[in-house]
Each structure stands twice: as C-alpha cells, then as structure tokens.
Amino acid sequence: MKNTRIALLVMVVMAVAVNALAFSPAAGDPGFEFYDMANKMSTGAIGTTVGLGGMAMAAFFLFKQQVLPAVGAAMGGMAIAKSGSMMTGLGSNF
C-alpha cells in the first residue's frame, strides 16, 4: 500500500512538472512582454553578472567556513549564469 502511494505521488509530481516546464507564452499573450524581458535579462549580461556575484558570495561563505550557505549560493549562481543553455536544453525536449 505504501509503495502504491509513493508511485502515485511520483507520477503526479512528474505530470505537474512537465506541464510547468512546457510553458512559454506566444507573442500575443498578455504575459509575453514580461516573459521576454525576464528571458533576455537572465540570458544576457545581467544574468551573467548576477551568476558571477553568486559565485563570489559562495567563495565568501566558504572563507567564513559556512558550507551550507556556500553550496546554495554556488548552485544559484551557476543556475543563473547558465540559464540560457538550460532554457535551450529544456526547449529542445518539448
């Protein structure tokens, strides 16, 4: 019974995640301007600068020997810095 519940939960989470990742508004949609602006900011110079800032913050946390915040800052910085290639990779899946 417990395995069935876990399997059902995993299937529901995966179905929701697939629908969430497949969202990108078309040119006439109301939220397209916001989506386009956020996409350009995250993949351009601003996204790279913020990503490098996150990596620098991770280094600062490591110097203070705070490992857990350093890991979070490094992962966030890498995700923002590489958001353009991540969007391209996710877009090719759909």
C-alpha positions as CSV (number, residue, x, y, z in Angstrom):
1,M,0.0,0.0,0.0
2,K,2.8,2.4,0.9
3,N,4.6,1.7,-2.4
4,T,1.5,2.4,-4.3
5,R,1.1,5.8,-2.6
6,I,4.7,6.7,-3.4
7,A,4.4,5.7,-7.0
8,L,1.2,7.7,-7.4
9,L,2.8,10.8,-5.8
10,V,5.8,10.5,-8.1
11,M,3.5,10.3,-11.1
12,V,1.5,13.3,-10.1
13,V,4.6,15.4,-9.4
14,M,6.1,14.4,-12.8
15,A,2.9,15.3,-14.6
16,V,2.8,18.7,-13.0
17,A,6.5,19.3,-13.6
18,V,6.2,18.5,-17.3
19,N,3.3,20.9,-17.7
20,A,5.1,23.7,-15.8
21,L,8.3,23.3,-17.9
22,A,6.4,23.4,-21.2
23,F,5.0,26.9,-20.5
24,S,6.2,29.7,-22.7
25,P,3.7,32.3,-23.9
26,A,3.2,33.1,-27.5
27,A,3.8,36.6,-29.0
28,G,0.2,37.8,-28.5
29,D,-0.3,36.6,-24.9
30,P,-0.7,39.1,-22.1
31,G,2.4,37.9,-20.2
32,F,4.7,37.7,-23.2
33,E,6.4,41.1,-22.6
34,F,7.3,40.1,-19.0
35,Y,8.5,36.6,-20.1
36,D,10.6,38.1,-22.9
37,M,12.1,40.7,-20.6
38,A,12.9,38.1,-17.9
39,N,14.4,35.8,-20.6
40,K,16.6,38.5,-22.1
41,M,17.8,39.6,-18.6
42,S,18.6,36.1,-17.4
43,T,20.5,35.1,-20.5
44,G,22.3,38.4,-21.1
45,A,24.9,40.4,-19.3
46,I,22.7,41.0,-16.2
47,G,22.2,37.2,-15.7
48,T,25.9,36.6,-16.1
49,T,26.8,39.3,-13.7
50,V,24.3,38.0,-11.1
51,G,25.6,34.5,-11.6
52,L,29.2,35.5,-11.0
53,G,28.1,37.5,-8.0
54,G,26.5,34.4,-6.6
55,M,29.8,32.5,-7.1
56,A,31.7,35.3,-5.3
57,M,29.2,35.1,-2.5
58,A,29.8,31.4,-2.3
59,A,33.5,32.0,-2.0
60,F,32.9,34.5,0.7
61,F,30.8,32.0,2.7
62,L,33.5,29.3,2.2
63,F,36.1,31.7,3.7
64,K,33.8,32.1,6.7
65,Q,33.5,28.3,6.9
66,Q,29.8,28.4,6.3
67,V,29.4,25.4,3.9
68,L,25.6,25.1,3.6
69,P,25.0,28.8,2.5
70,A,28.0,28.5,0.2
71,V,26.5,25.5,-1.5
72,G,23.2,27.3,-2.0
73,A,24.9,30.4,-3.3
74,A,27.1,28.4,-5.7
75,M,24.2,26.4,-7.1
76,G,22.1,29.5,-7.5
77,G,24.9,31.4,-9.2
78,M,25.6,28.5,-11.6
79,A,21.9,28.2,-12.4
80,I,21.6,31.9,-13.2
81,A,24.8,32.1,-15.2
82,K,23.9,29.1,-17.3
83,S,20.2,29.8,-17.6
84,G,20.5,30.4,-21.4
85,S,21.8,27.0,-22.1
86,M,19.4,25.5,-19.6
87,M,16.5,27.1,-21.4
88,T,17.8,25.9,-24.8
89,G,18.2,22.3,-23.5
90,L,14.7,22.3,-21.9
91,G,13.2,23.8,-25.0
92,S,14.7,21.1,-27.2
93,N,12.9,18.4,-25.1
94,F,9.4,19.7,-25.9
